[in-house]
Amino acid sequence: MDFPPGPVPTSLVDLTTSTGPGKGTRQVDYLATSQPFAVVHFLLECGAKLEAEATTIATAASLFHKFCSGTSLAEYDPYLLAATCLYLGGKVEDNHLKLRDVINIVQSVLHRSLEPLPLGDQYWNIRDAVVQSELLLLRMCQFGVKFTHPHKYLLHYLKSLKDWMSPDVWSKYPVAKVSWSLLQDLYHDPRVLEPDPSLTALACIQLALETFGIQVPFVGSGEGEVPWYRVLSEKATKERLWEVMARLVEVYSREAELLQPITSDR
């Protein structure tokens, strides 16, 4: 579906990939840290620059979280692992990413002042390392590389909400774009896939609605009344949605704690 135009709160990744007239670009010095949160942000930034599909990037982040849940990241090169997750994520989601493109983007984000790697020894060494890392990643994930993401639920619910709400309100407030950005940022959290994916989608929309102070018409918001999200899913409760929304707030708190100290404007 088409996202409405207009100035909106951008996702964390947008802040490090957006350029243009009047826009500064924030650059993260990823080599200054090996924190998993920063590595996932790096993965998301590289995925955006590769123009990978949203589910490919989500699968890559999920692979990274799954790997980290089974071992200590300190024993491995986290950015080689991130590149491997992107490459494997493309295969899993049938959105094949050329390995040379992955390597060049990863290198350009890690070493922003360097030119793309020539087809020399360094390039072939990195290529071989990614191939070997892919085998390790598959073993550590026990070949469980398919995930059920909230994206399809989010699109379905947004379509229903668009038909439900006034066209003027829908055009004025970019609920869809903000909901999508919130879902993308939630993949910084290793627990992103723990809740039912439909509840995660609803929570992102609810937080976007609250951001703009929008009340969905024809449903109540008081005690004993049925809220809009219960109409779309019987599993949805205020408590379950708040749990996901609290994790989103935690993501932005961690961004301030972990990324801002190693981020500069360019």
N, C-alpha and C positions, 0 to 999 in steps of 0.2 A: 504494500500500500504506500501511497505517497505521504511523506512527512510534510507537515505544513511549514512554510518558510518563517523567517523572523529570528531575532536574537534569542538565544536560549542558553541555559546553563550547559556548558560543554562537559563531556566526559573527561576523566583524568588523562586518557590517551590523546584526546583531541588537543589538549594543552601542550603536548610535546610533538604533535605532528602537523598542526595547522600553521599555514603561512599565507601571506597575502598582504595587500595594502592595509595598513593600519593594524596589522596583527603581529605581535611579537611571538617568537617561538621559544618555549622553555626547553632547555636541553638538560637532560639528566646525565650526570657522570656515573654511568653504571659500574665502571671499573673501580669506583670508590667503595663498593659494597658487594656483598654476596648474599644479602638478606633475601629470602624467598619472595617477599612482597615486591621488592625491587626487580627481581628476575622475572616475575610474572608481568610486571608493568613493561619491562623490556620486550617480553614475548608479544604482548598485545600491541606495542608500538611497531615492532617489526611486521606483525601480521597486517596491521593497517597499511604500512608502506608497501607491502607485497600485494595489497588489494585482495587479500584472501577473503573468502566468504565468512560471514559472522559465525556460522557453526563450525567452520574449520578452525578459527581462532579459539572458539570456546572448547573444542575438543583438544587442541594443543595445550591450553591452560589446564584442562582436566587431567591430561596425561602427566603434566608436570606435578600437579598436586598428588596424583596417585603414586608417582615415583617417590616423592618426598615423604609420603606417609609410611613407606616401607624401609627407608634408610636415611642416613644422615647426608645432607647435601654437601657437607664439608669434605667428603671424600671424592667429590667429582667437580668437574668444571661446570658451574651452573649455566653459563651462557652457551657452551657447547650443547648442554642438555636442552636448553630452550630452543636452539636452532633445530635440534633433532625432533622435538615435540611438534614444531611447526611443520616440518617435512613429513612426519608420520601422520599428523593431523590431516594434511592435504590428501594423503592416500586413503585414510579412513573415510573421509567425507566426499570422496570422488571429486576433489577439487585440487588436482595435482599441481604442486608448486615445483618449478624447476630448481634442482638442487643448487645450480650456479646462482640463481636469483636469491635463494635463501642465504647462501654464504655471503654474497655481496652486500645484501641489506644488513645482515648481522654485523659484518665488519664495518659498514659505514655508520651504524648506530653506536657501536662500541668505540670506533676510532673515527670521529667525525671529520677530521682534517685530511684523512688519507684518501687516495684514489682507489677505485675498484681493483681488486687483485688481478694481476695478469695470470695467464695460464702457465704458472711456473710451479716450483717445488712447494711453496707455501700453500698455494691453492689446493694442490693434490693431496697434501698432508691433511689439510682441514677436511677435504671431501672424504678421505679415508676415515678420519676420526668420526665424522657424522654417521657414516655407514656402520662402523663398529658400535657407535653409541646407540644407533637404532636397534640393533640386536639386543643390547643390554636393556634398553627401555622396554622392549617387548617381553623379555624374560622377567624383569622386575614387576611389570604389570600383569604377569601371567597370561599374556596375550588377550587380556580383557580391555579392548581399546574402543569399544562402542559405548556411547553415553546417550542418555535421554535428556536433551537440553530444553529449557523453558521457551525457546524462541518461537516455536510453532504455536504454543499456547498464547504467547504475547501477541502475535499477529492476529490470531483468531479473536482474542478478547478486545483488542483495539478496533478491529473491524466492527464488532458488535457495539462497542461503545460509541464509535463514530456515527452509526445509524441511530443510536439512542439519543444522542445529545443534539443540541441546536447547532446548525451549520455555522452560525456566527461565532459561537463559543469555541467550536472545534477549530475554526480558522484563526481565531485570535490567540489561542493558547496552544503551544506546541506540545501537547500531552504525549503524543506518539513518540516524537523525537527524544524527549526527556526520559520517557519510560525505557526506550531502547538504550540510551546512554547509561541509565542506572543499572540495567541488566548487564551491560558490558563491564561496568566497574565492579559489579559483584563478583566477577570471576577472579578478582584479586584474593578473594576469601577461599581458603581450601575447603570450606564446608558448603560451597555454593550448590552442590548437587544433593546435599543431604535432605532438604525438604522436598515434598512433592513438587515437580516442576511447574504444575499449574498454579500452585500457591505462590511460588516465586514470581511468576509472571503477574499475578494479581497484585502482589505486594509492590512491585515496581510501578504499576499503574496507580495504585492508591497513593504512593508517595508523591508521584508526579501531580496527581489531582490536589493533594494537600499543599504542595509547593505553590500552586496557583490559586488556592482557595476556592476550588470548583466543587460544587455539589451536584452530583448526578441527579437529573430530574426524575420525578415519578416514583422515587423510593425514599424511605425515611432514613434518618440517621440517629434517632433516639432509641431509648430502651424499648424492647419489645417490637421494634420495627425491623423489617428485612432490609439490610444494606445491599447496595448494587452488586457487590462481589458474591453474595449468597445466591443471588438470582443466576449467576453464571456458573457457580460451583458450590455444591452442597458441602464440600469438604472445607470451604473457606470459613475461618472464624477470625474475629478481630485479634485474638491472641496469637494465632498462627501467622497472620500477616505482620503483626508487630515484631515478631521474632526475626523475620527476614529483614524488615525495615531497620531494626536495631543493628543487624550485621552490616547493612549499608552505611549507617552512620559510623560504625567502627572502621570501615574501609577508609572513609574520608579522614578520620582521626589518625589512622596509621599513615596515610599519605602525608599529612602535615608533619608527623614524627620522623618518618623514614626517607621520604623523597625530597621534601623541601630543602633540607640542609645540603643536598648534593645537586641541587637544581639551580641553573643560572639562566638569565634571559639573553637571547641572541637577536 
